Amino acid sequence: MTGPVPRLPDFRLEVHFTRWEFTAKYHLTASDAQTMTTTELLVLGTEEDRAAFAELPLGYIETWGTPRLRAAIASTYSTCSAEDVLVFAGGDEAIYWTMQLFAGPGDHVVVVVPTYQSLESVPLAAGSEVTGVLLDEHDGWRLDLDAMRAALRPSTRLVAVNFPNNPTGAIPDLNTWYALVELCEERGIRLLSDEVYRGVELDPDCTLPQAADLSATAMSLNVMSKSYGLPGLRVGWLACRDHVVLETLERHKHYTTICNAGPSELLASIALRATPHIHARNRAIIAENLPRFDAFFARHAELFDWARPDGGCVAFPRYRGKEGVEELCRRLVEREGVLLLPASVYASQVATVSTDRFRIGLGRRDPGPALEAFDRFLRTGR
């Protein structure tokens, strides 16, 4: 008799959110940009879009994603076409299958750390060996290409990166990014690039080219949730010019979601055609919020080490209070209803992440009341 299939560990972020996300008064750790209503999104479309949405049959759609959506996704790439796109139910479904299918028992995976948990937990559960390459927190969370090169082995099959990074907001410089893509190609290693925060960089000139545009074997992951601020659509995708990759993933998708919801895909196609407008809107919200966060952390400089992120809408400041960041986050949400994500959520099985940091969200409108409650908590003895 065979043994049980290895179980995935608890997804720490989602366990934390299950307890607090919809009960806390202030969601100050949100990872997505400010969302919009269905009506606001439909306004960005054409009359034909609105008529199509109203008359849309609620039946099954293509497992690959509708032609309309795949074409809209492809329009955000410089090299990839609609045939190079496979649509998923959010980003996690793509991660789940990619990390299992392209690295298994006996294979080796390298991931940047800190990162989104499933990028390391899924390959570990699939039997892969996983090495973490720490971003350098003492140098602006810089990616050390020499450390990445040293981590590679003859058995390395996959390198998984996440830029702009969650939770730090770090972005490598362009030369490092090109060198990483080239390194993976030279070694015959697939690069999985989680690009869900691309488009809301503080400086648009820092926006990285997408991995799938640079390399025929690289895989670019994206989703409507983060930089677009539309997580309720539950639409993600993988772009890759190697169609064997996409065909393999499509056949395994039959076991999970089969296909997405038609209304979600139509709405996502409208949003994607309005990418410049939506990204500019969300960058403006972040830019308006940042001085408030700067001022808050300046008022409490003895307690926090704060640095603006390079991109995305989250940051990872350090807390230097004597009770520690876990206790800070617990007391803050219980007393004032302000939700943050403590460092334990970003603990890694393959590298040591600082235990004195927390994730804070910068992309929602009007963080003032949450910051006032946070300030009150700190001033009244915490």
C-alpha positions as CSV (number, residue, x, y, z in Angstrom):
1,M,0.0,0.0,0.0
2,T,1.3,3.4,-0.9
3,G,1.5,6.1,1.7
4,P,-0.6,9.3,1.8
5,V,0.1,12.1,-0.7
6,P,2.1,14.8,1.0
7,R,-0.1,17.5,2.3
8,L,0.4,21.2,1.6
9,P,1.1,23.2,4.8
10,D,-1.4,25.9,5.9
11,F,-1.3,28.9,3.7
12,R,-0.3,31.3,6.5
13,L,-1.5,34.5,4.8
14,E,-4.9,33.1,4.1
15,V,-5.3,31.6,7.5
16,H,-4.6,35.0,9.0
17,F,-7.1,36.6,6.6
18,T,-9.7,34.0,7.4
19,R,-9.6,35.2,11.0
20,W,-9.4,39.0,10.4
21,E,-9.9,40.2,6.8
22,F,-13.6,40.7,7.0
23,T,-14.0,41.5,10.7
24,A,-11.2,44.0,11.2
25,K,-12.4,47.6,10.9
26,Y,-9.3,48.8,8.9
27,H,-7.6,46.6,6.3
28,L,-4.2,48.3,6.4
29,T,-2.3,45.4,4.9
30,A,-4.3,45.0,1.6
31,S,-2.1,43.7,-1.2
32,D,-4.3,45.0,-4.0
33,A,-4.9,48.4,-5.5
34,Q,-8.2,50.2,-5.0
35,T,-11.0,48.3,-6.7
36,M,-13.9,49.6,-8.7
37,T,-17.5,48.6,-9.2
38,T,-18.9,46.7,-12.1
39,T,-20.5,49.9,-13.4
40,E,-17.3,51.8,-13.2
41,L,-15.5,49.1,-15.1
42,L,-18.2,48.9,-17.8
43,V,-17.9,52.6,-18.4
44,L,-14.4,52.0,-19.6
45,G,-15.7,49.7,-22.3
46,T,-17.7,50.3,-25.5
47,E,-21.4,50.2,-26.1
48,E,-20.8,46.8,-27.7
49,D,-19.0,45.6,-24.5
50,R,-21.9,46.7,-22.3
51,A,-24.5,45.0,-24.6
52,A,-22.4,41.8,-24.7
53,F,-22.2,41.8,-20.9
54,A,-25.9,42.2,-20.5
55,E,-26.7,39.5,-23.0
56,L,-23.9,37.0,-22.0
57,P,-25.0,33.4,-21.8
58,L,-24.0,31.9,-18.4
59,G,-22.6,28.7,-19.9
60,Y,-19.2,27.1,-20.1
61,I,-16.4,28.9,-21.9
62,E,-13.1,27.8,-23.4
63,T,-10.6,26.2,-21.0
64,W,-7.9,28.2,-22.6
65,G,-9.8,31.4,-22.0
66,T,-12.1,33.3,-24.5
67,P,-10.4,34.6,-27.6
68,R,-11.5,38.1,-26.6
69,L,-9.6,37.8,-23.3
70,R,-6.5,36.1,-24.7
71,A,-6.2,38.8,-27.3
72,A,-6.6,41.5,-24.6
73,I,-3.9,39.9,-22.5
74,A,-1.6,39.5,-25.5
75,S,-1.9,43.3,-26.1
76,T,-0.1,43.9,-22.9
77,Y,3.0,42.0,-24.2
78,S,5.5,43.1,-26.8
79,T,6.3,39.6,-28.2
80,C,3.7,37.2,-27.0
81,S,0.5,36.6,-29.0
82,A,-2.9,35.3,-28.0
83,E,-1.7,31.8,-28.7
84,D,1.0,32.2,-26.1
85,V,-1.6,32.8,-23.3
86,L,-3.4,30.3,-21.0
87,V,-6.0,31.7,-18.6
88,F,-6.5,30.5,-15.0
89,A,-8.8,31.1,-12.1
90,G,-6.5,33.7,-10.4
91,G,-2.8,33.4,-10.0
92,D,-2.6,30.6,-7.5
93,E,-4.1,28.0,-9.9
94,A,-1.3,28.8,-12.3
95,I,1.4,28.6,-9.5
96,Y,-0.1,25.3,-8.2
97,W,0.2,23.5,-11.5
98,T,3.4,25.1,-12.8
99,M,5.4,24.4,-9.7
100,Q,4.2,20.7,-9.6
101,L,4.5,19.9,-13.3
102,F,7.9,21.4,-14.1
103,A,9.8,20.3,-11.0
104,G,9.2,17.1,-9.1
105,P,11.0,14.6,-7.0
106,G,14.7,14.8,-7.5
107,D,14.5,18.2,-9.1
108,H,15.8,21.4,-7.7
109,V,14.0,24.8,-7.5
110,V,15.4,28.2,-6.6
111,V,13.1,30.9,-5.3
112,V,13.7,34.5,-4.1
113,V,12.8,35.1,-0.5
114,P,10.7,36.7,1.0
115,T,8.0,35.7,-1.5
116,Y,4.5,34.5,-1.9
117,Q,4.3,31.3,0.0
118,S,3.0,29.0,-2.7
119,L,6.0,29.6,-4.8
120,E,8.0,27.5,-2.3
121,S,5.4,25.4,-0.5
122,V,4.0,23.7,-3.7
123,P,7.3,22.4,-5.1
124,L,8.4,21.3,-1.6
125,A,5.1,19.3,-1.3
126,A,5.7,17.9,-4.8
127,G,9.0,16.4,-3.7
128,S,11.4,19.0,-5.1
129,E,14.4,20.3,-3.3
130,V,14.1,24.1,-2.9
131,T,16.8,26.7,-2.2
132,G,15.9,30.2,-1.1
133,V,18.0,33.2,-2.3
134,L,17.4,36.1,0.2
135,L,16.9,39.6,-1.1
136,D,19.4,41.9,0.7
137,E,17.3,43.9,3.2
138,H,20.4,46.0,4.0
139,D,20.7,47.1,0.4
140,G,17.2,48.0,-0.6
141,W,16.2,44.3,-0.9
142,R,18.6,44.0,-3.8
143,L,18.7,40.7,-5.8
144,D,22.3,39.3,-5.6
145,L,22.9,37.7,-9.0
146,D,26.1,36.0,-7.6
147,A,24.0,34.4,-4.8
148,M,21.5,33.3,-7.4
149,R,24.2,31.8,-9.6
150,A,25.7,30.0,-6.6
151,A,22.4,28.5,-5.7
152,L,22.0,26.7,-9.1
153,R,22.8,23.0,-9.4
154,P,22.9,20.5,-12.3
155,S,19.4,19.4,-11.1
156,T,17.9,22.9,-11.1
157,R,14.8,22.9,-13.3
158,L,13.0,26.1,-12.2
159,V,13.8,29.5,-10.9
160,A,10.8,31.4,-9.4
161,V,11.0,35.2,-8.8
162,N,8.4,37.8,-7.8
163,F,9.0,41.4,-8.9
164,P,7.9,43.9,-7.9
165,N,8.3,41.8,-4.8
166,N,5.6,40.9,-2.3
167,P,6.0,42.0,0.5
168,T,9.0,44.3,0.0
169,G,8.1,46.2,-3.2
170,A,11.7,45.6,-4.5
171,I,12.6,45.7,-8.2
172,P,16.0,44.6,-9.6
173,D,17.8,47.0,-11.9
174,L,17.5,46.4,-15.6
175,N,21.0,45.0,-16.0
176,T,20.4,42.4,-13.2
177,W,17.1,41.5,-14.7
178,Y,18.5,40.8,-18.1
179,A,21.4,38.9,-16.6
180,L,19.0,36.7,-14.7
181,V,17.0,35.9,-17.8
182,E,20.2,35.1,-19.7
183,L,21.5,33.0,-16.9
184,C,18.4,30.8,-16.9
185,E,18.6,30.4,-20.7
186,E,22.3,29.5,-20.6
187,R,21.6,26.8,-18.0
188,G,18.5,25.4,-19.6
189,I,16.4,26.4,-16.6
190,R,12.8,27.6,-16.8
191,L,12.2,31.0,-15.3
192,L,8.8,31.6,-13.7
193,S,8.3,35.3,-13.2
194,D,5.5,36.4,-10.9
195,E,4.6,39.9,-12.4
196,V,1.3,40.6,-10.6
197,Y,2.4,44.0,-9.4
198,R,3.8,45.2,-12.7
199,G,2.3,48.5,-13.8
200,V,2.1,50.4,-10.5
201,E,5.8,51.1,-10.1
202,L,6.5,54.5,-8.4
203,D,8.7,55.4,-11.4
204,P,7.2,53.9,-14.6
205,D,10.8,53.9,-16.0
206,C,11.6,51.1,-13.5
207,T,9.0,48.8,-15.1
208,L,10.8,45.6,-16.1
209,P,10.2,43.9,-19.5
210,Q,8.1,40.8,-19.0
211,A,10.1,37.6,-18.9
212,A,8.0,35.8,-21.5
213,D,8.8,38.6,-23.9
214,L,12.5,38.3,-23.3
215,S,12.8,34.5,-23.4
216,A,11.1,31.8,-25.4
217,T,11.2,29.4,-22.4
218,A,10.3,31.8,-19.6
219,M,6.8,31.9,-18.1
220,S,5.2,35.2,-17.0
221,L,2.4,35.0,-14.4
222,N,-0.1,37.8,-14.0
223,V,-3.5,38.4,-12.6
224,M,-6.3,41.0,-12.5
225,S,-6.1,41.2,-8.7
226,K,-3.1,43.4,-7.8
227,S,-2.0,46.2,-10.1
228,Y,-5.5,46.3,-11.7
229,G,-7.3,46.1,-8.3
230,L,-9.9,43.6,-9.5
231,P,-9.5,40.5,-7.4
232,G,-13.2,39.7,-7.5
233,L,-12.9,38.7,-11.1
234,R,-10.6,35.8,-10.2
235,V,-8.8,35.9,-13.5
236,G,-5.1,35.2,-13.9
237,W,-2.9,33.9,-16.7
238,L,0.4,32.5,-17.8
239,A,2.2,33.7,-20.9
240,C,4.8,31.5,-22.5
241,R,6.0,31.0,-26.1
242,D,6.7,27.3,-25.4
243,H,3.4,25.8,-26.3
244,V,4.3,22.4,-24.8
245,V,4.2,24.2,-21.4
246,L,0.8,25.7,-22.0
247,E,-0.7,22.5,-23.4
248,T,0.6,20.5,-20.4
249,L,-0.9,23.0,-18.0
250,E,-4.2,23.2,-19.9
251,R,-4.7,19.4,-19.6
252,H,-4.1,19.6,-15.8
253,K,-6.4,22.6,-15.4
254,H,-9.2,20.1,-16.4
255,Y,-8.9,18.7,-12.9
256,T,-9.3,22.0,-11.0
257,T,-11.4,24.8,-12.6
258,I,-11.9,23.6,-16.2
259,C,-12.8,27.1,-17.1
260,N,-13.4,30.6,-15.7
261,A,-16.7,32.4,-15.4
262,G,-17.7,34.1,-18.6
263,P,-18.8,37.4,-17.0
264,S,-15.4,37.6,-15.3
265,E,-13.5,37.1,-18.5
266,L,-15.5,39.7,-20.4
267,L,-15.0,42.2,-17.6
268,A,-11.3,41.4,-17.5
269,S,-11.0,42.0,-21.2
270,I,-12.5,45.5,-20.8
271,A,-10.0,46.2,-18.0
272,L,-7.0,45.0,-20.0
273,R,-7.9,47.2,-22.9
274,A,-8.0,50.1,-20.4
275,T,-4.6,49.1,-18.9
276,P,-3.0,52.6,-19.2
277,H,-6.0,54.3,-17.6
278,I,-6.3,51.8,-14.7
279,H,-2.6,51.7,-13.9
280,A,-2.4,55.5,-14.0
281,R,-5.3,55.7,-11.6
282,N,-3.8,53.2,-9.2
283,R,-0.4,54.8,-9.3
284,A,-2.0,58.1,-8.5
285,I,-3.7,56.6,-5.5
286,I,-0.4,55.2,-4.2
287,A,1.4,58.5,-4.9
288,E,-1.3,60.4,-2.9
289,N,-1.1,57.9,0.0
290,L,2.7,57.7,0.3
291,P,3.2,61.1,2.0
292,R,0.7,60.0,4.7
293,F,2.7,56.9,5.4
294,D,6.0,58.9,5.3
295,A,4.5,61.3,7.9
296,F,3.2,58.5,10.1
297,F,6.5,56.6,10.3
298,A,8.4,59.9,10.8
299,R,6.3,60.6,13.9
300,H,7.3,57.2,15.2
301,A,10.8,57.0,14.0
302,E,12.0,55.5,17.2
303,L,9.8,52.5,16.6
304,F,10.0,51.8,12.9
305,D,12.5,51.6,10.0
306,W,10.5,52.7,7.0
307,A,11.4,52.8,3.3
308,R,9.1,53.4,0.3
309,P,8.8,50.4,-2.0
310,D,10.1,50.6,-5.6
311,G,6.9,49.2,-7.0
312,G,3.6,47.5,-6.2
313,C,1.3,48.6,-3.4
314,V,2.9,46.9,-0.3
315,A,5.9,47.6,1.9
316,F,7.7,45.7,4.6
317,P,8.8,48.0,7.4
318,R,10.7,47.0,10.5
319,Y,9.2,47.3,14.0
320,R,11.7,47.9,16.8
321,G,9.4,47.8,19.8
322,K,10.4,45.6,22.7
323,E,7.2,43.4,22.6
324,G,8.0,42.3,19.0
325,V,6.1,42.6,15.8
326,E,3.8,39.5,16.4
327,E,2.4,41.0,19.6
328,L,2.1,44.5,18.0
329,C,0.0,43.1,15.2
330,R,-2.2,41.0,17.6
331,R,-2.8,43.9,20.0
332,L,-3.4,46.4,17.2
333,V,-6.1,44.4,15.5
334,E,-7.8,43.5,18.7
335,R,-7.8,47.0,20.3
336,E,-8.2,49.3,17.3
337,G,-9.3,46.9,14.5
338,V,-6.3,47.7,12.3
339,L,-5.1,44.7,10.4
340,L,-1.4,44.2,9.5
341,L,0.5,41.0,8.4
342,P,3.3,40.1,10.9
343,A,6.6,38.6,9.7
344,S,5.5,35.1,10.7
345,V,3.2,35.1,7.6
346,Y,6.3,35.4,5.4
347,A,8.4,32.8,7.3
348,S,10.2,30.5,4.9
349,Q,11.1,26.8,5.0
350,V,14.2,27.5,2.8
351,A,15.7,30.7,4.1
352,T,15.6,32.9,7.2
353,V,13.3,35.9,6.9
354,S,13.6,38.8,9.4
355,T,11.1,38.3,12.2
356,D,10.7,42.0,13.1
357,R,8.9,43.2,10.0
358,F,5.2,43.5,8.9
359,R,3.4,44.1,5.6
360,I,1.5,47.3,5.1
361,G,-0.7,48.1,2.1
362,L,-0.5,51.4,0.3
363,G,-3.0,51.0,-2.6
364,R,-6.4,51.6,-1.0
365,R,-8.0,55.1,-0.9
366,D,-8.1,57.1,2.3
367,P,-5.8,55.3,4.7
368,G,-6.2,58.2,7.1
369,P,-8.6,56.7,9.6
370,A,-6.5,53.5,9.8
371,L,-3.3,55.5,10.4
372,E,-5.1,57.6,13.0
373,A,-6.2,54.5,14.8
374,F,-2.6,53.1,14.5
375,D,-1.2,56.3,15.9
376,R,-3.7,56.3,18.8
377,F,-2.7,52.8,19.7
378,L,1.0,53.7,19.7
379,R,0.4,56.9,21.8
380,T,-1.7,55.2,24.4
381,G,0.7,52.6,25.6
382,R,0.1,49.7,23.2
